[in-house]
Amino acid sequence: MDVEDYFHVSAFSDRVCRSTWDDHECRVEANTDRLLSLFDKHEVRGTFFVLGWVAERYPNLIKRIAAAGHEIASHGYWHQLVYDLTPEAFAKDIDDSRDAIANACGIEVNAYRAPSFSITEQSLWALDVLAEHGFTVDSSIFPISGHDRYGMPDAQKEIHDLTTTHGTICEFPPSAWTKGRMSIPIGGGYFRLFPLSLTLKAIKAVRREGRPAMFYIHPWEIDPAQPRVKHVPVKSKFRHYVNVGKTERRLGRMVHKAAFDRMDHVIQSVQLDRLATSPLGTVS
């Protein structure tokens, strides 16, 4: 879960200035609470990548997420694309997000996801900054091609460790199922665009390949009544609003059919499995 509001998205950044965010109707709290209720009903626990801006304004929401048994992680503070930032600006953004989250719920987060998966070939330096500032887990490098804003098609698909000058980062890549020349990412706008049967098929296929299937979604994706941002390019408008009226019901059906857990628990399980199957009980 990427905990952000409808006016935070990268596709609307040319239409909605950060200086005006406080002027917009915030719907993130109510939408996230609806998702918490849905997940509780189906006994699902997950990882919530919280935008620092949201944590600062809705601390009780972050407390409720943690109290419900979900993992709290960082989504940055201002929802800025990493490759548009300097290393210094990025360091400030992640520090501000950690402070806002810690002030909200008392948790010092160690996992991060870049807005719009914006750790790419041109911003791999961000991994060094993350490690330097105490992060040990990242979920920002999407091993797909064809998207205009993100993707590293040659990146490793499995959970793996990346070595930086300041320590090791465990990378948990978002999931996609590759079938011939077709790539089917699991979650977000793809979940709203594709039939549920295709998403479930992709999840099963990724799991058969021996990888956990990571699904992601945003609170605004279950909110057909969200205020419409005007003068948005046609492609961005389609991506943002397609099937938002069907998402909540579709999500309920999906979590009823497929089991999910927190990212930290899944990483631990994968590491234990590797330890058990490696020679002499060691993992390289």
Secondary structure, 3 states (H helix, E strand, C coil): CEECCHHHCHHHCCCCCHHHHHHCCCCHHHHHHHHHHHHHHCCCCCEEEECHHHHHHCHHHHHHHHHCCCEEEECCCCCCCHHHCCHHHHHHHHHHHHHHHHHHHCCCCCEECCHHHCCCHHHCHHHHHHHHCCCCEECCCCCCCCCCCCCCCCCCCCCEEEEECCEEEEECCCCEEEECCEEEECEHHHHHHCCHHHHHHHHHHHHHCCCCCCCECCHHHHCCCCCCCCCCCHHHHHHHHCCCCCHHHHHHHHHHHCCCCCHHHHHHHHHHHHHHHCHHHCCC
